[in-house]
Amino acid sequence: MFLYRGILFFIEVQRKEILKQISNKPEDDYYRQNNPNG
C-alpha cells in the first residue's frame, strides 16, 4: 500500500513538473522579447 501511494505521488510530481515546463516556455520567450536587457 505504501509503495502504491509512493508511485502515485511520484507520478503526480512528474506531471506537475512537465506541465510547469510546458507552460513556462511561452512565458520565458515573451519575457525575453519584451526585456532584452534582462
MMTF fields as JSON, N, C-alpha, C and O atoms, coordinates in Angstrom:
{
  "mmtfVersion": "1.0.0",
  "mmtfProducer": "UNKNOWN",
  "numBonds": 151,
  "numAtoms": 152,
  "numGroups": 38,
  "numChains": 1,
  "numModels": 1,
  "chainsPerModel": [1],
  "groupsPerChain": [38],
  "chainIdList": ["A"],
  "bondAtomList": [4, 2, 8, 6, 12, 10, 16, 14, 20, 18, 24, 22, 28, 26, 32, 30, 36, 34, 40, 38, 44, 42, 48, 46, 52, 50, 56, 54, 60, 58, 64, 62, 68, 66, 72, 70, 76, 74, 80, 78, 84, 82, 88, 86, 92, 90, 96, 94, 100, 98, 104, 102, 108, 106, 112, 110, 116, 114, 120, 118, 124, 122, 128, 126, 132, 130, 136, 134, 140, 138, 144, 142, 148, 146],
  "bondOrderList": [1, 1, 1, 1, 1, 1, 1, 1, 1, 1, 1, 1, 1, 1, 1, 1, 1, 1, 1, 1, 1, 1, 1, 1, 1, 1, 1, 1, 1, 1, 1, 1, 1, 1, 1, 1, 1],
  "groupList": [{"groupName": "MET", "atomNameList": ["N", "CA", "C", "O"], "elementList": ["N", "C", "C", "O"], "formalChargeList": [0, 0, 0, 0], "bondAtomList": [1, 0, 2, 1, 3, 2], "bondOrderList": [1, 1, 2], "singleLetterCode": "M", "chemCompType": "L-PEPTIDE LINKING"}, {"groupName": "PHE", "atomNameList": ["N", "CA", "C", "O"], "elementList": ["N", "C", "C", "O"], "formalChargeList": [0, 0, 0, 0], "bondAtomList": [1, 0, 2, 1, 3, 2], "bondOrderList": [1, 1, 2], "singleLetterCode": "F", "chemCompType": "L-PEPTIDE LINKING"}, {"groupName": "LEU", "atomNameList": ["N", "CA", "C", "O"], "elementList": ["N", "C", "C", "O"], "formalChargeList": [0, 0, 0, 0], "bondAtomList": [1, 0, 2, 1, 3, 2], "bondOrderList": [1, 1, 2], "singleLetterCode": "L", "chemCompType": "L-PEPTIDE LINKING"}, {"groupName": "TYR", "atomNameList": ["N", "CA", "C", "O"], "elementList": ["N", "C", "C", "O"], "formalChargeList": [0, 0, 0, 0], "bondAtomList": [1, 0, 2, 1, 3, 2], "bondOrderList": [1, 1, 2], "singleLetterCode": "Y", "chemCompType": "L-PEPTIDE LINKING"}, {"groupName": "ARG", "atomNameList": ["N", "CA", "C", "O"], "elementList": ["N", "C", "C", "O"], "formalChargeList": [0, 0, 0, 0], "bondAtomList": [1, 0, 2, 1, 3, 2], "bondOrderList": [1, 1, 2], "singleLetterCode": "R", "chemCompType": "L-PEPTIDE LINKING"}, {"groupName": "GLY", "atomNameList": ["N", "CA", "C", "O"], "elementList": ["N", "C", "C", "O"], "formalChargeList": [0, 0, 0, 0], "bondAtomList": [1, 0, 2, 1, 3, 2], "bondOrderList": [1, 1, 2], "singleLetterCode": "G", "chemCompType": "PEPTIDE LINKING"}, {"groupName": "ILE", "atomNameList": ["N", "CA", "C", "O"], "elementList": ["N", "C", "C", "O"], "formalChargeList": [0, 0, 0, 0], "bondAtomList": [1, 0, 2, 1, 3, 2], "bondOrderList": [1, 1, 2], "singleLetterCode": "I", "chemCompType": "L-PEPTIDE LINKING"}, {"groupName": "GLU", "atomNameList": ["N", "CA", "C", "O"], "elementList": ["N", "C", "C", "O"], "formalChargeList": [0, 0, 0, 0], "bondAtomList": [1, 0, 2, 1, 3, 2], "bondOrderList": [1, 1, 2], "singleLetterCode": "E", "chemCompType": "L-PEPTIDE LINKING"}, {"groupName": "VAL", "atomNameList": ["N", "CA", "C", "O"], "elementList": ["N", "C", "C", "O"], "formalChargeList": [0, 0, 0, 0], "bondAtomList": [1, 0, 2, 1, 3, 2], "bondOrderList": [1, 1, 2], "singleLetterCode": "V", "chemCompType": "L-PEPTIDE LINKING"}, {"groupName": "GLN", "atomNameList": ["N", "CA", "C", "O"], "elementList": ["N", "C", "C", "O"], "formalChargeList": [0, 0, 0, 0], "bondAtomList": [1, 0, 2, 1, 3, 2], "bondOrderList": [1, 1, 2], "singleLetterCode": "Q", "chemCompType": "L-PEPTIDE LINKING"}, {"groupName": "LYS", "atomNameList": ["N", "CA", "C", "O"], "elementList": ["N", "C", "C", "O"], "formalChargeList": [0, 0, 0, 0], "bondAtomList": [1, 0, 2, 1, 3, 2], "bondOrderList": [1, 1, 2], "singleLetterCode": "K", "chemCompType": "L-PEPTIDE LINKING"}, {"groupName": "SER", "atomNameList": ["N", "CA", "C", "O"], "elementList": ["N", "C", "C", "O"], "formalChargeList": [0, 0, 0, 0], "bondAtomList": [1, 0, 2, 1, 3, 2], "bondOrderList": [1, 1, 2], "singleLetterCode": "S", "chemCompType": "L-PEPTIDE LINKING"}, {"groupName": "ASN", "atomNameList": ["N", "CA", "C", "O"], "elementList": ["N", "C", "C", "O"], "formalChargeList": [0, 0, 0, 0], "bondAtomList": [1, 0, 2, 1, 3, 2], "bondOrderList": [1, 1, 2], "singleLetterCode": "N", "chemCompType": "L-PEPTIDE LINKING"}, {"groupName": "PRO", "atomNameList": ["N", "CA", "C", "O"], "elementList": ["N", "C", "C", "O"], "formalChargeList": [0, 0, 0, 0], "bondAtomList": [1, 0, 2, 1, 3, 2], "bondOrderList": [1, 1, 2], "singleLetterCode": "P", "chemCompType": "L-PEPTIDE LINKING"}, {"groupName": "ASP", "atomNameList": ["N", "CA", "C", "O"], "elementList": ["N", "C", "C", "O"], "formalChargeList": [0, 0, 0, 0], "bondAtomList": [1, 0, 2, 1, 3, 2], "bondOrderList": [1, 1, 2], "singleLetterCode": "D", "chemCompType": "L-PEPTIDE LINKING"}],
  "groupTypeList": [0, 1, 2, 3, 4, 5, 6, 2, 1, 1, 6, 7, 8, 9, 4, 10, 7, 6, 2, 10, 9, 6, 11, 12, 10, 13, 7, 14, 14, 3, 3, 4, 9, 12, 12, 13, 12, 5],
  "groupIdList": [1, 2, 3, 4, 5, 6, 7, 8, 9, 10, 11, 12, 13, 14, 15, 16, 17, 18, 19, 20, 21, 22, 23, 24, 25, 26, 27, 28, 29, 30, 31, 32, 33, 34, 35, 36, 37, 38],
  "secStructList": [7, 2, 2, 2, 2, 2, 2, 2, 2, 2, 2, 2, 2, 2, 2, 2, 2, 2, 2, 2, 2, 2, 2, 2, 2, 2, 2, 2, 2, 2, 2, 2, 2, 2, 7, 6, 6, 7],
  "xCoordList": [0.839, 0.0, 0.878, 0.615, 1.911, 2.803, 3.5, 3.652, 3.922, 4.595, 3.646, 4.049, 2.389, 1.387, 1.203, 1.148, 1.108, 0.952, 2.193, 2.103, 3.356, 4.6, 4.643, 5.109, 4.15, 4.125, 3.156, 3.471, 1.99, 1.016, 1.593, 1.431, 2.263, 2.858, 3.922, 3.993, 4.751, 5.812, 5.223, 5.714, 4.168, 3.515, 2.948, 3.067, 2.338, 1.753, 2.827, 2.637, 3.963, 5.07, 5.601, 5.826, 5.801, 6.316, 5.358, 5.785, 4.06, 3.057, 3.097, 3.007, 3.231, 3.282, 4.53, 4.481, 5.66, 6.91, 6.792, 7.237, 6.192, 6.032, 5.107, 5.401, 3.995, 3.066, 3.735, 3.501, 4.57, 5.263, 6.215, 6.28, 6.961, 7.906, 7.166, 7.603, 6.051, 5.286, 4.727, 4.808, 4.16, 3.512, 4.532, 4.216, 5.751, 6.758, 7.451, 7.927, 7.514, 8.241, 7.719, 8.514, 6.417, 5.925, 6.167, 6.481, 6.024, 6.229, 7.683, 7.97, 8.605, 10.024, 10.335, 11.063, 9.782, 10.012, 9.423, 10.05, 8.216, 7.554, 8.381, 8.563, 8.874, 9.669, 10.954, 11.364, 11.593, 12.844, 12.618, 13.431, 11.518, 11.258, 11.001, 11.393, 10.344, 9.957, 10.972, 10.861, 11.957, 13.004, 14.368, 14.986, 14.844, 16.095, 17.292, 18.251, 17.245, 18.389, 18.375, 19.416, 17.175, 17.059, 17.2, 17.129],
  "yCoordList": [-1.206, 0.0, 1.261, 2.216, 1.242, 2.397, 2.595, 3.723, 1.495, 1.576, 2.154, 2.963, 1.734, 2.218, 3.732, 4.454, 4.205, 5.644, 6.399, 7.512, 5.782, 6.409, 6.583, 7.604, 5.568, 5.635, 6.724, 7.498, 6.783, 7.817, 9.208, 10.112, 9.372, 10.657, 11.039, 12.188, 10.063, 10.309, 10.73, 11.665, 10.038, 10.38, 11.797, 12.559, 12.146, 13.476, 14.558, 15.585, 14.315, 15.281, 15.435, 16.551, 14.304, 14.351, 15.113, 15.897, 14.88, 15.537, 17.049, 17.82, 17.469, 18.902, 19.531, 20.642, 18.815, 19.342, 19.513, 20.519, 18.528, 18.59, 19.744, 20.503, 19.88, 20.968, 22.312, 23.268, 22.385, 23.634, 23.998, 25.156, 22.999, 23.255, 23.679, 24.597, 23.023, 23.344, 24.762, 25.531, 25.112, 26.412, 27.531, 28.69, 27.209, 28.245, 28.664, 29.795, 27.779, 28.093, 29.364, 30.263, 29.472, 30.684, 31.937, 32.996, 31.823, 32.981, 33.421, 34.618, 32.459, 32.801, 33.525, 34.518, 33.027, 33.666, 35.073, 36.014, 35.215, 36.514, 37.485, 38.644, 37.003, 37.847, 38.281, 39.435, 37.358, 37.671, 38.71, 39.617, 38.577, 39.513, 40.923, 41.907, 41.019, 42.319, 42.89, 44.049, 42.088, 42.564, 42.108, 41.223, 42.699, 42.238, 42.371, 41.607, 43.344, 43.53, 42.548, 42.254, 42.039, 41.153, 39.729, 38.829],
  "zCoordList": [0.0, 0.0, 0.0, -0.731, 0.824, 0.875, -0.467, -0.935, -1.079, -2.376, -3.422, -4.257, -3.37, -4.324, -4.184, -5.18, -2.929, -2.708, -3.156, -3.674, -2.952, -3.381, -4.888, -5.394, -5.606, -7.07, -7.527, -8.431, -6.912, -7.287, -7.034, -7.854, -5.898, -5.566, -6.589, -7.024, -6.969, -7.942, -9.285, -9.917, -9.719, -10.995, -10.931, -11.89, -9.815, -9.653, -9.738, -10.389, -9.069, -9.095, -10.513, -10.98, -11.201, -12.566, -13.473, -14.32, -13.292, -14.125, -13.907, -14.862, -12.654, -12.367, -12.96, -13.488, -12.872, -13.434, -14.944, -15.495, -15.612, -17.068, -17.44, -18.363, -16.728, -17.015, -16.78, -17.52, -15.746, -15.438, -16.568, -16.982, -17.071, -18.158, -19.417, -20.111, -19.719, -20.928, -20.828, -21.787, -19.669, -19.514, -19.357, -19.628, -18.924, -18.707, -19.998, -20.099, -20.981, -22.215, -22.903, -23.177, -23.193, -23.855, -23.018, -23.563, -21.704, -20.842, -20.886, -20.895, -20.912, -20.98, -22.29, -22.296, -23.399, -24.7, -24.695, -25.181, -24.145, -24.087, -23.242, -23.613, -22.112, -21.226, -21.909, -21.792, -22.623, -23.309, -24.406, -24.584, -25.136, -26.237, -25.704, -26.332, -24.547, -24.026, -23.04, -22.64, -22.646, -21.741, -22.266, -21.675, -23.365, -23.976, -23.048, -23.16, -22.123, -21.234, -20.069, -19.484, -19.734, -18.59, -19.009, -18.172]
}
